């Protein structure tokens, strides 16, 4: 398990003051599992951001993801990923939302 905490001391807009990433990674029966939570908090609004009355910061960016990987001895890898499990929708830039839930299944062969 890893924990990353970061504090930014800046006056730039949209740069989060606090960043957190918590990752849990484990292998069970030759299958790798990883769960990751990432969050960005206290982002100051820019000149083109419109906030509701009484709101001082932009909405927090939060993302919970799951990754499962199985490697085979013949050079094949099977990967399953669900990013942004909770389907958070937050404007990263004015009128541009972050990407919603993404589900990927990948089969890779190396020779």
Steps between C-alpha positions, in 0.01 A plus 500: 500500500630844413380843606602823332405839643603822330450865589539770235568855614399697192266777392446347156141424414371143467815360668384298803637594838476139622552178305452151638567162339440176690588173328451144614669230294498124562559176311272199552562176308712673230241775443598859583234725654532873549248745645584870481332811636622840381367837608574866433359750747468878548548611140476878466269622222630680194366808324254296289366279781154571635436366850170480687453769761699426814729244332868598530673213315432293188349155545746239624633247251467144634571177318475137616643236267549122488764314298528121463787337306576136424833412335541164327826313437457511121542880491132591521356756740132547575411838650167621635461860618211708630601862539282756679277228647269752667455688169589838651430794268696816572608782273877485463493811279195720440252300286735198482408217738735228614450163335226289650524132585727306265510122474783333308581136427835449329668184376868548419737250345877551496722296271 
